[in-house]
């Protein structure tokens, strides 16, 4: 041992110390201590502490070897030598904290976690089988390391003594914090494994665990005070990383009520965590102009070592990423929890400051990416390190925003009283600014979120919905001109790009987010904003209005197409606030649905949109004000010659058609009077809005608009029925259902058949439109039900009367010329057996579906269906269809060859 000590002394004193010699010496000492006389063991401990001073000069593999040897030694050391070895190891790490990397500090934390676990497990083994190895260290006959609580106390006490000593500089504080957290993680791992194995954990150990946990939490809350995050000193840099990473390990497992019980100010730690995430290269910070240059230096010969892509590969690579980057998931969770805690405690201004910093960071990131000339192509096909980084950045922001959304939604705001006006004004101002910051951040990152689809992902959806719900609750209380919802939507609104589809994917991604937010807040947006700012931005994508006809729609175009129609559907589903606008917009939108069916508007979209439109007009008709149709969507109110426009003529004709029906007039009038009696007794937030005040005449206007849309649909079916039916096969021979071609439309053969046979395509289109028309039986207002049933009857049975009636749906006079030239228009169900026809089955399913039917509608529809079905059966029987020959009557052809 004397010779070994001399070798270590010379190796440590040498300027170019031989790492291999020091490693072998440490390993030999660790496995010899406890097997030598007392004097030799003391010399060995002194030599070990001396050799550990050059620990950080060893290579990575050599350090791992030393860690394994030290763990073998420390798991069975008595209290005195255990404290000595632990202190020497911590001092060795602290000596080089200004020159070493943070990865070695994290290795130290995991080492203490492993040693703590080994010490307690070794104590259990010793308790079962006593050993006499360390009797020379104590005069007592019993082994001093039998109790794991004593071993843990010695280890923690040695770390705490070094941390509180006069020599404790920033390096020692960093390493001792990591060691404390490592010991805590080891205790928690031991207790959890003991519970899984059914092993009893002593109450003393649980108390030590609780005390250690409280001590670590207090250190994490107080250590950031006075720390300069932006200092050029590497020691400050490593200390900040140590605090953030250990906070991620400890605080991420704590519940919100546990954090709340800790009576400390969490703002210093929250600011530190935010600064480290956004400004440290080991986290999300990339450097100014990094993304704008990404991809510019890629050549076919390979990548330069200093290229942005090569640096990003090192940053996000699983084998090369830094500990701080790999812990961003837990760190973001801690940041969100601290942010929510500060908001719950009323520190509104501090929370707004943090959210503003996050918003600015991601806004710069988005601007940097949009300035890259190759961004449009790479955005649509992101993969590799770029996608991994952007996805990580999005998840970090989403976790923080989700925590804030929950805190904002469930936080009890200050009372709005005269004595508490200052607190309310602070809450109102800070909450509005915080919500704007979160929405702005999501808008900046939506070029990443869009890759997950229109719905995003669950956490992102929940965060947005929580913010929208809060706005819906407090919109009337926010003292903003025009409403806070208008302000939020306008803040994320992209610039108006005209009536054509914009070619930039980045612009489309921002528009997708804008429409998503608009749908969530639609019931709170003012009708004026929806009419003049929202609807014009929808127009290019409702019909794929391309400036260049040969331009093929991209994925973003298709998403905007679905989202635009979903926004219009939400307009019809909204309450009476937008009833007037919906009524003026419906005629134009119904024409778009009919004219652009089946391409690009497919059957499913047509069916959902048209049904919701008619239901919305009928439901909100009691709130429709006397407002003329809106210009700019294909119709004009009045031309220069003073002639009435199309909407006025259609409404007047609809009033004429509905007025001719007397079957349900009494029930309709009574129902309308009852609804208005209820409306007059109700008081809501919209009573001061003149666009939401309605009377009986206003309700009639809404019902007429709904009937006008249905009449346009019936007229489209009528026009298709004028084609020569002999060139079109029966509907049942083309598809399994008149309203379902989803399985067939995906095949190339089906598409080729429709392209080669326009009559076949028209026949299928006619049957699908008829199904949409049948759906309106359950949605149209009661006053429009009789003309709708009459229209369906004529479409099904056909004949001269049908031509005369259907030709006059949209005009003042019937189409006499057309009825004269085509006196015998075939009906949709006239050429098939009504008991087997899928058309009649579709009608039966609609009428028999009593959900949402009141007594009057149910009785009227049932009686009407039975009478029409009887007429159809009689017509089918009168046609004298030939009997289909049985199989036995058919001649069996002769086989040309034997099989």
Secondary structure, DSSP 4 states (H G I P E B T S, - for coil): -HHHHHHHHHHHHSTT--HHHHHHHHHHHHHHTTSS-HHHHHHHHHHHHHHGGGGGGS-HHHHHHHHHHHHHHHTT--HHHHHHHHHHHHHHHHHTTTTS-HHHHHHHHHHHHHHHHHHHHHHHHHHHS---TTGGG-SSSS-TT--HHHHHHHHHHHHHHHHHSTT--HHHHHHHHHHHHHHHHHHHHHHHHHHHTT----HHHHHHHHHHHHHHHHHHHHHTTT--TT-S-HHHHHHHHHHHHHHHHHHTTS-HHHHHHS-S--HHHHHHHHHHHHH-TTTT---TTTGGGTTTT-BTTB--TTSHHHHHHHHH-TTT--HHHHTHHHHHHHHHHHHHHHHHTT-HHHHHHHHHHHHHHHHHHHHHHHT-TTHHHHHHT--HHHHHHHHHHHHHHHHHHHHHHHHHHH--PPP--STTHHHHHHHHHHHHHHHHHHHHHHHHTHHHHGGG-TT--HHHHHHHHHHHHHHHHHTTTS--TT-HHHHHHHHTPPPP--SS--S-HHHHHHHHHHHHHHHHTGGGS-HHHIIIIIHHHHHHHHTT--SSTTPPP-HHHHHHHHHHHHHHHHHHHS-GGGHHHHHHHHHHHHHHHHHTBTTTB-HHHHHHHHHHHHHHHHHGGGG--S-PPPSSSS--SB-TT--B-HHHHHHHHHHHHHHT--TTHHHHHHHHHHHHHHHHH---TTTT-GGG---HHHHHHHHHHHHHHHHHHHHHHHHHHTS-GGGS--GGGT-SBTTB-HHHHTSHHHHHHHHH-HHHHHHHHHHHHHHHHHHGGGTS-GGGHHHHHHHHHHHHHBSHHHHHHHHTSSSSS--HHHHHHT-SPBPTTTTS-TTT-HHHHHHHHHHH--TT--HHHHHHHHHHHHHHHHHHHHHHHHTTPPPPPPTTTSPPPPPSS--
